[in-house]
Amino acid sequence: MFSAVGAAAACGFSLFDGRAPSGVRRCPLYLLVCIVGAMDTRERLVQSTRELLWERGYVGTSPKAIQERSGAGQGSMYHHFRGKPDLALAAIGRSAEELRDRAEAEFTGPGTAVERVSGYLRRERDALRGCPVGRLTQDPDVMADAELRRPVEETFAWLTDRLAGLLAEARASGELDAALDPASTAAALVAVLQGGYVLARAAGSAEAYTRAVDGALRLLAGHVR
């Protein structure tokens, strides 16, 4: 794997002091090191902010905490982002993207439509930590900001619509009976997932989450032909 720090050392300078001999600055490898180093720093900032938002919420995620977690200086942070809201938006967007990618992997996997829905609901999760996107709905500062709230809203709208599509597919194929309403059932399943996280945290046990999912799937099974 390419290492920006290692490549810089090979060129005879440190990536961290921002200085290099004039001859080195004209080297294509030096330019590549600078580009990759900048990408590495930006990624560390985004990832660190994701973790802190999950752990502490928006107010508790200070620029200083982000810099300490990422190992990036203040100058680097404000080089890549206009400020904390801009960085938080990138972090929330990344969490939303990851949620969609993981869900889509389940939705497009093998099995019938109902089996894929079941597989998604039963997928291993850290129930006590909760959903990194769902927990943001409990953060008043995120919900009060239209830009920060937008990826949260869009993600749950996408998830509900995707589940509704699978349930409609199952109904059309005869796997589920005609009495099932795909849209309302999909909304209920998303509510069970997010509510299951809350119950698990309140009880201090992932068993509460598992019971909620099992109950939802038993209700869905009542419509299987």
Phi and psi in degrees as GROMACS dihedral restraints (atoms count N, CA, C in turn):
[ dihedral_restraints ]
;  ai    aj    ak    al  type     phi  dphi    fc
    3     4     5     6     1   -67.9    20    10
    4     5     6     7     1   132.0    20    10
    6     7     8     9     1  -117.4    20    10
    7     8     9    10     1   118.1    20    10
    9    10    11    12     1   -62.5    20    10
   10    11    12    13     1   -40.2    20    10
   12    13    14    15     1   -65.3    20    10
   13    14    15    16     1   -45.3    20    10
   15    16    17    18     1   -64.7    20    10
   16    17    18    19     1   -40.9    20    10
   18    19    20    21     1   -65.6    20    10
   19    20    21    22     1   -36.8    20    10
   21    22    23    24     1   -63.5    20    10
   22    23    24    25     1   -43.2    20    10
   24    25    26    27     1   -61.7    20    10
   25    26    27    28     1   -37.9    20    10
   27    28    29    30     1   -64.2    20    10
   28    29    30    31     1   -29.6    20    10
   30    31    32    33     1   -82.9    20    10
   31    32    33    34     1    -7.8    20    10
   33    34    35    36     1    90.5    20    10
   34    35    36    37     1    26.1    20    10
   36    37    38    39     1  -147.1    20    10
   37    38    39    40     1   167.1    20    10
   39    40    41    42     1   -99.9    20    10
   40    41    42    43     1   136.3    20    10
   42    43    44    45     1   -69.7    20    10
   43    44    45    46     1   -20.4    20    10
   45    46    47    48     1   -90.1    20    10
   46    47    48    49     1   -21.4    20    10
   48    49    50    51     1   -91.9    20    10
   49    50    51    52     1    -6.4    20    10
   51    52    53    54     1    71.0    20    10
   52    53    54    55     1    10.9    20    10
   54    55    56    57     1  -121.3    20    10
   55    56    57    58     1   149.5    20    10
   57    58    59    60     1  -156.0    20    10
   58    59    60    61     1   149.7    20    10
   60    61    62    63     1   -56.5    20    10
   61    62    63    64     1   149.8    20    10
   63    64    65    66     1   -58.4    20    10
   64    65    66    67     1   -35.6    20    10
   66    67    68    69     1   -66.3    20    10
   67    68    69    70     1   -37.0    20    10
   69    70    71    72     1   -67.0    20    10
   70    71    72    73     1   -36.2    20    10
   72    73    74    75     1   -63.2    20    10
   73    74    75    76     1   -19.6    20    10
   75    76    77    78     1   -90.7    20    10
   76    77    78    79     1    -3.3    20    10
   78    79    80    81     1   -79.0    20    10
   79    80    81    82     1   132.0    20    10
   81    82    83    84     1   -56.6    20    10
   82    83    84    85     1   -34.9    20    10
   84    85    86    87     1   -65.4    20    10
   85    86    87    88     1   -37.0    20    10
   87    88    89    90     1   -61.2    20    10
   88    89    90    91     1   -44.3    20    10
   90    91    92    93     1   -62.2    20    10
   91    92    93    94     1   -40.9    20    10
   93    94    95    96     1   -64.1    20    10
   94    95    96    97     1   -41.3    20    10
   96    97    98    99     1   -60.3    20    10
   97    98    99   100     1   -42.2    20    10
   99   100   101   102     1   -63.7    20    10
  100   101   102   103     1   -42.2    20    10
  102   103   104   105     1   -65.1    20    10
  103   104   105   106     1   -48.7    20    10
  105   106   107   108     1   -65.5    20    10
  106   107   108   109     1   -38.5    20    10
  108   109   110   111     1   -60.9    20    10
  109   110   111   112     1   -41.1    20    10
  111   112   113   114     1   -64.8    20    10
  112   113   114   115     1   -40.5    20    10
  114   115   116   117     1   -64.0    20    10
  115   116   117   118     1   -41.8    20    10
  117   118   119   120     1   -60.1    20    10
  118   119   120   121     1   -44.2    20    10
  120   121   122   123     1   -64.1    20    10
  121   122   123   124     1   -44.7    20    10
  123   124   125   126     1   -61.3    20    10
  124   125   126   127     1   -42.4    20    10
  126   127   128   129     1   -64.1    20    10
  127   128   129   130     1   -41.1    20    10
  129   130   131   132     1   -63.5    20    10
  130   131   132   133     1   -39.7    20    10
  132   133   134   135     1   -63.6    20    10
  133   134   135   136     1   -45.3    20    10
  135   136   137   138     1   -65.0    20    10
  136   137   138   139     1   -46.8    20    10
  138   139   140   141     1   -64.6    20    10
  139   140   141   142     1   -41.4    20    10
  141   142   143   144     1   -64.6    20    10
  142   143   144   145     1   -39.1    20    10
  144   145   146   147     1   -67.1    20    10
  145   146   147   148     1   -38.6    20    10
  147   148   149   150     1   -56.8    20    10
  148   149   150   151     1   -48.2    20    10
  150   151   152   153     1   -63.5    20    10
  151   152   153   154     1   -43.9    20    10
  153   154   155   156     1   -68.5    20    10
  154   155   156   157     1   -38.4    20    10
  156   157   158   159     1   -61.3    20    10
  157   158   159   160     1   -39.2    20    10
  159   160   161   162     1   -66.4    20    10
  160   161   162   163     1   -40.6    20    10
  162   163   164   165     1   -82.3    20    10
  163   164   165   166     1   -41.0    20    10
  165   166   167   168     1  -118.9    20    10
  166   167   168   169     1   -14.0    20    10
  168   169   170   171     1    83.0    20    10
  169   170   171   172     1   176.0    20    10
  171   172   173   174     1   -67.3    20    10
  172   173   174   175     1   -48.1    20    10
  174   175   176   177     1   -62.6    20    10
  175   176   177   178     1   -39.8    20    10
  177   178   179   180     1   -75.1    20    10
  178   179   180   181     1    -8.1    20    10
  180   181   182   183     1   -96.6    20    10
  181   182   183   184     1    90.8    20    10
  183   184   185   186     1   -87.1    20    10
  184   185   186   187     1   156.6    20    10
  186   187   188   189     1   -54.8    20    10
  187   188   189   190     1   -38.3    20    10
  189   190   191   192     1   -63.1    20    10
  190   191   192   193     1   -42.3    20    10
  192   193   194   195     1   -63.9    20    10
  193   194   195   196     1   -39.1    20    10
  195   196   197   198     1   -63.8    20    10
  196   197   198   199     1   -44.6    20    10
  198   199   200   201     1   -63.5    20    10
  199   200   201   202     1   -41.6    20    10
  201   202   203   204     1   -66.4    20    10
  202   203   204   205     1   -42.2    20    10
  204   205   206   207     1   -68.0    20    10
  205   206   207   208     1   -39.5    20    10
  207   208   209   210     1   -85.9    20    10
  208   209   210   211     1   -19.3    20    10
  210   211   212   213     1    75.6    20    10
  211   212   213   214     1    16.0    20    10
  213   214   215   216     1  -102.0    20    10
  214   215   216   217     1   146.5    20    10
  216   217   218   219     1   -80.7    20    10
  217   218   219   220     1   169.3    20    10
  219   220   221   222     1   -60.9    20    10
  220   221   222   223     1   -39.9    20    10
  222   223   224   225     1   -61.4    20    10
  223   224   225   226     1   -41.3    20    10
  225   226   227   228     1   -65.4    20    10
  226   227   228   229     1   -40.7    20    10
  228   229   230   231     1   -61.2    20    10
  229   230   231   232     1   -46.3    20    10
  231   232   233   234     1   -82.8    20    10
  232   233   234   235     1    -8.1    20    10
  234   235   236   237     1   -73.9    20    10
  235   236   237   238     1   -39.7    20    10
  237   238   239   240     1   -89.5    20    10
  238   239   240   241     1   -28.2    20    10
  240   241   242   243     1  -135.7    20    10
  241   242   243   244     1   148.1    20    10
  243   244   245   246     1   -69.8    20    10
  244   245   246   247     1   -26.1    20    10
  246   247   248   249     1   173.7    20    10
  247   248   249   250     1  -171.8    20    10
  249   250   251   252     1   -59.1    20    10
  250   251   252   253     1   -44.6    20    10
  252   253   254   255     1   -60.1    20    10
  253   254   255   256     1   -39.8    20    10
  255   256   257   258     1   -64.5    20    10
  256   257   258   259     1   -43.3    20    10
  258   259   260   261     1   -67.7    20    10
  259   260   261   262     1   -41.1    20    10
  261   262   263   264     1   -62.0    20    10
  262   263   264   265     1   -38.8    20    10
  264   265   266   267     1   -63.0    20    10
  265   266   267   268     1   -41.6    20    10
  267   268   269   270     1   -64.0    20    10
  268   269   270   271     1   -40.0    20    10
  270   271   272   273     1   -67.8    20    10
  271   272   273   274     1   -43.1    20    10
  273   274   275   276     1   -65.0    20    10
  274   275   276   277     1   -41.4    20    10
  276   277   278   279     1   -60.6    20    10
  277   278   279   280     1   -38.6    20    10
  279   280   281   282     1   -66.7    20    10
  280   281   282   283     1   -43.6    20    10
  282   283   284   285     1   -62.0    20    10
  283   284   285   286     1   -40.9    20    10
  285   286   287   288     1   -64.7    20    10
  286   287   288   289     1   -41.7    20    10
  288   289   290   291     1   -62.8    20    10
  289   290   291   292     1   -42.3    20    10
  291   292   293   294     1   -65.3    20    10
  292   293   294   295     1   -40.1    20    10
  294   295   296   297     1   -60.7    20    10
  295   296   297   298     1   -45.0    20    10
  297   298   299   300     1   -65.0    20    10
  298   299   300   301     1   -41.5    20    10
  300   301   302   303     1   -63.7    20    10
  301   302   303   304     1   -43.0    20    10
  303   304   305   306     1   -68.2    20    10
  304   305   306   307     1   -39.1    20    10
  306   307   308   309     1   -66.1    20    10
  307   308   309   310     1   -42.9    20    10
  309   310   311   312     1   -63.4    20    10
  310   311   312   313     1   -32.9    20    10
  312   313   314   315     1   -61.9    20    10
  313   314   315   316     1   -36.7    20    10
  315   316   317   318     1   -74.2    20    10
  316   317   318   319     1   -41.1    20    10
  318   319   320   321     1   -68.3    20    10
  319   320   321   322     1   -27.1    20    10
  321   322   323   324     1  -103.3    20    10
  322   323   324   325     1    10.4    20    10
  324   325   326   327     1   -77.8    20    10
  325   326   327   328     1  -173.9    20    10
  327   328   329   330     1   -73.4    20    10
  328   329   330   331     1   164.8    20    10
  330   331   332   333     1   104.1    20    10
  331   332   333   334     1   172.3    20    10
  333   334   335   336     1   -71.7    20    10
  334   335   336   337     1   170.8    20    10
  336   337   338   339     1   -60.6    20    10
  337   338   339   340     1   -42.6    20    10
  339   340   341   342     1   -66.0    20    10
  340   341   342   343     1   -39.2    20    10
  342   343   344   345     1   -63.8    20    10
  343   344   345   346     1   -35.8    20    10
  345   346   347   348     1   -70.7    20    10
  346   347   348   349     1   -38.8    20    10
  348   349   350   351     1   -63.4    20    10
  349   350   351   352     1   -45.1    20    10
  351   352   353   354     1   -61.8    20    10
  352   353   354   355     1   -42.1    20    10
  354   355   356   357     1   -61.8    20    10
  355   356   357   358     1   -39.0    20    10
  357   358   359   360     1   -65.3    20    10
  358   359   360   361     1   -45.2    20    10
  360   361   362   363     1   -66.6    20    10
  361   362   363   364     1   -34.2    20    10
  363   364   365   366     1   -91.0    20    10
  364   365   366   367     1    -0.5    20    10
  366   367   368   369     1   -56.4    20    10
  367   368   369   370     1   142.9    20    10
  369   370   371   372     1   -62.9    20    10
  370   371   372   373     1   128.9    20    10
  372   373   374   375     1  -137.7    20    10
  373   374   375   376     1   157.6    20    10
  375   376   377   378     1   -88.7    20    10
  376   377   378   379     1    85.4    20    10
  378   379   380   381     1   -62.1    20    10
  379   380   381   382     1   -31.9    20    10
  381   382   383   384     1   -74.2    20    10
  382   383   384   385     1   -28.6    20    10
  384   385   386   387     1   -78.8    20    10
  385   386   387   388     1   -28.7    20    10
  387   388   389   390     1    86.2    20    10
  388   389   390   391     1  -177.3    20    10
  390   391   392   393     1   -86.6    20    10
  391   392   393   394     1   127.2    20    10
  393   394   395   396     1   -63.5    20    10
  394   395   396   397     1   -24.9    20    10
  396   397   398   399     1   -88.8    20    10
  397   398   399   400     1   -45.6    20    10
  399   400   401   402     1   -60.9    20    10
  400   401   402   403     1   -36.2    20    10
  402   403   404   405     1   -65.5    20    10
  403   404   405   406     1   -23.5    20    10
  405   406   407   408     1   -66.8    20    10
  406   407   408   409     1   -23.3    20    10
  408   409   410   411     1   -68.0    20    10
  409   410   411   412     1   -18.2    20    10
  411   412   413   414     1   -90.9    20    10
  412   413   414   415     1    -0.2    20    10
  414   415   416   417     1   -97.4    20    10
  415   416   417   418     1   107.3    20    10
  417   418   419   420     1   -61.0    20    10
  418   419   420   421     1   -30.1    20    10
  420   421   422   423     1   -71.4    20    10
  421   422   423   424     1   -34.6    20    10
  423   424   425   426     1   -70.6    20    10
  424   425   426   427     1   -45.7    20    10
  426   427   428   429     1   -67.9    20    10
  427   428   429   430     1   -25.1    20    10
  429   430   431   432     1   -80.8    20    10
  430   431   432   433     1   -13.3    20    10
  432   433   434   435     1  -104.3    20    10
  433   434   435   436     1   115.4    20    10
  435   436   437   438     1   -59.8    20    10
  436   437   438   439     1   -37.2    20    10
  438   439   440   441     1   -69.2    20    10
  439   440   441   442     1   -42.3    20    10
  441   442   443   444     1   -72.0    20    10
  442   443   444   445     1   -32.5    20    10
  444   445   446   447     1   -74.0    20    10
  445   446   447   448     1   -29.1    20    10
  447   448   449   450     1   -55.0    20    10
  448   449   450   451     1   -50.9    20    10
  450   451   452   453     1   -64.3    20    10
  451   452   453   454     1   -27.1    20    10
  453   454   455   456     1   -68.6    20    10
  454   455   456   457     1   -49.0    20    10
  456   457   458   459     1   -59.8    20    10
  457   458   459   460     1   -46.4    20    10
  459   460   461   462     1   -64.4    20    10
  460   461   462   463     1   -36.4    20    10
  462   463   464   465     1   -66.6    20    10
  463   464   465   466     1   -45.5    20    10
  465   466   467   468     1   -71.6    20    10
  466   467   468   469     1   -31.0    20    10
  468   469   470   471     1   -65.6    20    10
  469   470   471   472     1   -42.4    20    10
  471   472   473   474     1   -62.4    20    10
  472   473   474   475     1   -46.5    20    10
  474   475   476   477     1   -62.5    20    10
  475   476   477   478     1   -44.9    20    10
  477   478   479   480     1   -62.6    20    10
  478   479   480   481     1   -43.8    20    10
  480   481   482   483     1   -65.0    20    10
  481   482   483   484     1   -38.7    20    10
  483   484   485   486     1   -67.3    20    10
  484   485   486   487     1   -42.9    20    10
  486   487   488   489     1   -64.8    20    10
  487   488   489   490     1   -40.7    20    10
  489   490   491   492     1   -60.9    20    10
  490   491   492   493     1   -38.3    20    10
  492   493   494   495     1   -63.8    20    10
  493   494   495   496     1   -40.8    20    10
  495   496   497   498     1   -67.4    20    10
  496   497   498   499     1   -40.7    20    10
  498   499   500   501     1   -66.7    20    10
  499   500   501   502     1   -37.2    20    10
  501   502   503   504     1   -65.7    20    10
  502   503   504   505     1   -38.3    20    10
  504   505   506   507     1   -61.7    20    10
  505   506   507   508     1   -43.4    20    10
  507   508   509   510     1   -65.7    20    10
  508   509   510   511     1   -37.7    20    10
  510   511   512   513     1   -68.7    20    10
  511   512   513   514     1   -41.1    20    10
  513   514   515   516     1   -65.8    20    10
  514   515   516   517     1   -32.3    20    10
  516   517   518   519     1   -83.1    20    10
  517   518   519   520     1    -7.2    20    10
  519   520   521   522     1    89.8    20    10
  520   521   522   523     1     2.6    20    10
  522   523   524   525     1   -70.4    20    10
  523   524   525   526     1   -35.0    20    10
  525   526   527   528     1  -116.3    20    10
  526   527   528   529     1   150.7    20    10
  528   529   530   531     1   -75.7    20    10
  529   530   531   532     1   164.5    20    10
  531   532   533   534     1   -70.1    20    10
  532   533   534   535     1   -14.9    20    10
  534   535   536   537     1   -73.2    20    10
  535   536   537   538     1   -19.9    20    10
  537   538   539   540     1   -75.0    20    10
  538   539   540   541     1   132.2    20    10
  540   541   542   543     1   -97.7    20    10
  541   542   543   544     1   112.9    20    10
  543   544   545   546     1   -59.6    20    10
  544   545   546   547     1   -43.6    20    10
  546   547   548   549     1   -65.2    20    10
  547   548   549   550     1   -50.0    20    10
  549   550   551   552     1   -69.6    20    10
  550   551   552   553     1   -34.3    20    10
  552   553   554   555     1   -67.6    20    10
  553   554   555   556     1   -40.5    20    10
  555   556   557   558     1   -62.0    20    10
  556   557   558   559     1   -43.2    20    10
  558   559   560   561     1   -61.7    20    10
  559   560   561   562     1   -39.0    20    10
  561   562   563   564     1   -65.7    20    10
  562   563   564   565     1   -39.2    20    10
  564   565   566   567     1   -65.9    20    10
  565   566   567   568     1   -41.0    20    10
  567   568   569   570     1   -64.3    20    10
  568   569   570   571     1   -39.8    20    10
  570   571   572   573     1   -64.1    20    10
  571   572   573   574     1   -37.9    20    10
  573   574   575   576     1   -64.3    20    10
  574   575   576   577     1   -43.9    20    10
  576   577   578   579     1   -58.9    20    10
  577   578   579   580     1   -53.0    20    10
  579   580   581   582     1   -68.5    20    10
  580   581   582   583     1   -38.9    20    10
  582   583   584   585     1   -66.6    20    10
  583   584   585   586     1   -32.6    20    10
  585   586   587   588     1   -62.4    20    10
  586   587   588   589     1   -37.9    20    10
  588   589   590   591     1   -62.6    20    10
  589   590   591   592     1   -42.8    20    10
  591   592   593   594     1   -63.3    20    10
  592   593   594   595     1   -44.7    20    10
  594   595   596   597     1   -63.4    20    10
  595   596   597   598     1   -39.5    20    10
  597   598   599   600     1   -64.0    20    10
  598   599   600   601     1   -43.9    20    10
  600   601   602   603     1   -66.7    20    10
  601   602   603   604     1   -38.2    20    10
  603   604   605   606     1   -65.9    20    10
  604   605   606   607     1   -38.0    20    10
  606   607   608   609     1   -86.1    20    10
  607   608   609   610     1   -14.2    20    10
  609   610   611   612     1    68.7    20    10
  610   611   612   613     1    25.3    20    10
  612   613   614   615     1  -148.9    20    10
  613   614   615   616     1   135.5    20    10
  615   616   617   618     1   -69.5    20    10
  616   617   618   619     1   -13.5    20    10
  618   619   620   621     1   -60.4    20    10
  619   620   621   622     1   -34.2    20    10
  621   622   623   624     1   -63.0    20    10
  622   623   624   625     1   -38.5    20    10
  624   625   626   627     1   -66.1    20    10
  625   626   627   628     1   -45.1    20    10
  627   628   629   630     1   -60.7    20    10
  628   629   630   631     1   -42.2    20    10
  630   631   632   633     1   -62.4    20    10
  631   632   633   634     1   -40.6    20    10
  633   634   635   636     1   -62.8    20    10
  634   635   636   637     1   -44.5    20    10
  636   637   638   639     1   -65.9    20    10
  637   638   639   640     1   -44.0    20    10
  639   640   641   642     1   -59.5    20    10
  640   641   642   643     1   -41.6    20    10
  642   643   644   645     1   -63.8    20    10
  643   644   645   646     1   -41.7    20    10
  645   646   647   648     1   -64.3    20    10
  646   647   648   649     1   -40.6    20    10
  648   649   650   651     1   -70.0    20    10
  649   650   651   652     1   -32.3    20    10
  651   652   653   654     1   -66.6    20    10
  652   653   654   655     1   -38.9    20    10
  654   655   656   657     1   -64.5    20    10
  655   656   657   658     1   -40.5    20    10
  657   658   659   660     1   -65.4    20    10
  658   659   660   661     1   -37.0    20    10
  660   661   662   663     1   -62.1    20    10
  661   662   663   664     1   -25.1    20    10
  663   664   665   666     1   -66.0    20    10
  664   665   666   667     1   -14.0    20    10
  666   667   668   669     1  -104.3    20    10
  667   668   669   670     1    -0.8    20    10
  669   670   671   672     1   -76.6    20    10
  670   671   672   673     1   133.3    20    10
